Amino acid sequence: MSVSPESQPAEAVLVSAHFHRVRRAKVRLRGGAPPPPREVARRPAHVARMLALAHHVESVIGRGLVASAAEVAGQLCFTRARVTHLLDLLLLAPDIQEEVLFLEAVEGEEPLSERGLRAIAHAGTWEEQREQWREVKASF
């Protein structure tokens, strides 16, 4: 009994190619060397942006442009509790605030959470905050 060529398993072939996708376009194969590595994506950390927002909210309230944090919450579509969380970041020691404002998220990895930063802000005195900040800063 003979086996027909159609019934024999096909030989597996490994294809190596680089894919490049352009928005709203089809995927195209490109020959040649792989593209150069992308630059590391850096942006201000989330906690830095929230601290900057807290300073802005405090400034707006202080200049009398809005009556209260509750009014700010309504304008930003935040809850009053969320605005309170933001304003709690202003309890941090000034030197810690400065360091936080210069934090960066690298490739989407945040250096620390806002909740963790608020815990430092509620630590008590600025010296206690600085001690906790040194411990947290050593982890990133």
C-alpha positions in Angstrom: 0.0 0.0 0.0 1.4 3.4 -1.0 0.9 6.7 0.7 -0.1 9.6 -1.4 1.8 12.9 -1.1 -1.3 14.7 0.1 -1.6 12.6 3.2 1.9 13.1 4.4 2.4 15.8 7.0 3.8 19.1 5.7 7.2 20.1 6.9 7.2 22.9 9.4 9.1 26.1 8.3 10.2 28.8 10.6 9.8 32.3 9.2 11.6 35.2 10.8 10.4 38.7 10.0 9.9 42.1 11.5 6.4 43.5 11.7 5.7 47.2 11.5 2.2 48.5 12.0 1.1 51.9 10.8 -2.1 53.3 12.2 -5.1 52.5 10.1 -2.9 50.6 7.7 -2.3 46.9 7.0 0.6 45.0 8.6 3.5 44.9 6.3 6.6 42.6 6.4 9.9 44.3 6.1 13.2 42.7 5.3 16.5 43.6 6.7 17.8 44.5 10.1 15.4 45.1 13.0 14.6 48.7 13.7 16.8 50.5 16.3 15.6 50.2 19.9 13.1 52.9 20.9 14.0 55.5 23.5 12.9 54.9 27.0 9.5 56.5 27.5 9.7 59.0 30.4 6.9 61.1 31.7 6.2 62.8 35.0 5.0 60.4 37.6 1.3 60.3 38.5 2.0 61.5 42.1 4.0 64.4 40.7 1.1 65.4 38.5 -1.4 65.1 41.4 0.8 67.2 43.7 1.0 69.9 41.0 -2.8 69.7 40.7 -3.0 70.1 44.5 -0.9 73.2 44.4 -3.0 74.6 41.6 -6.3 73.9 43.5 -4.9 75.5 46.6 -3.8 78.6 44.5 -7.3 78.9 42.9 -9.0 78.7 46.3 -6.5 81.1 47.8 -7.0 83.7 45.1 -10.8 83.5 45.6 -11.6 82.2 42.1 -13.6 79.5 43.7 -15.3 79.5 47.1 -14.2 76.1 48.5 -12.8 72.7 47.8 -16.3 71.5 47.3 -16.8 73.9 44.4 -13.5 72.7 42.9 -14.7 69.1 43.2 -17.9 70.0 41.3 -16.0 71.8 38.5 -13.5 69.0 38.1 -16.1 66.2 38.4 -14.3 64.8 41.4 -15.8 63.9 44.7 -15.1 66.1 47.7 -13.2 63.2 49.2 -10.9 63.0 46.1 -10.1 66.8 46.4 -9.4 66.3 50.1 -7.0 63.5 49.1 -5.2 65.8 46.7 -5.0 68.6 49.2 -3.6 66.1 51.8 -0.4 65.9 49.6 0.3 69.5 50.6 0.9 68.3 54.1 4.3 66.9 53.0 7.5 68.6 54.0 8.6 71.1 51.3 11.8 69.2 50.4 9.8 66.0 49.9 7.3 67.9 47.7 10.2 69.1 45.6 11.6 65.6 45.1 8.1 64.2 44.3 7.6 66.9 41.6 10.7 65.6 39.8 9.8 61.9 39.9 9.4 60.2 36.6 7.5 57.1 35.4 9.8 55.1 33.1 8.1 52.9 30.6 4.8 53.2 32.5 6.3 52.0 35.8 5.3 54.4 38.6 7.9 54.9 41.3 5.2 54.9 44.1 1.5 55.1 44.6 -0.5 58.2 45.6 -1.9 56.2 48.6 1.7 55.5 49.8 2.6 59.2 49.5 -0.5 60.2 51.4 0.5 57.8 54.2 3.8 59.7 54.4 2.0 63.0 54.5 -0.1 61.8 57.5 3.0 60.5 59.3 3.1 63.5 61.6 6.0 65.9 61.9 8.2 66.7 58.9 11.0 64.8 60.5 8.9 61.7 60.7 7.8 62.3 57.1 11.5 62.6 56.0 12.4 59.3 57.8 9.5 57.5 56.0 10.4 59.2 52.7 14.0 57.9 52.9 12.8 54.4 53.5 10.3 54.6 50.5 12.9 56.3 48.3 15.4 53.5 48.9 13.0 51.1 47.2 13.0 52.8 43.8 
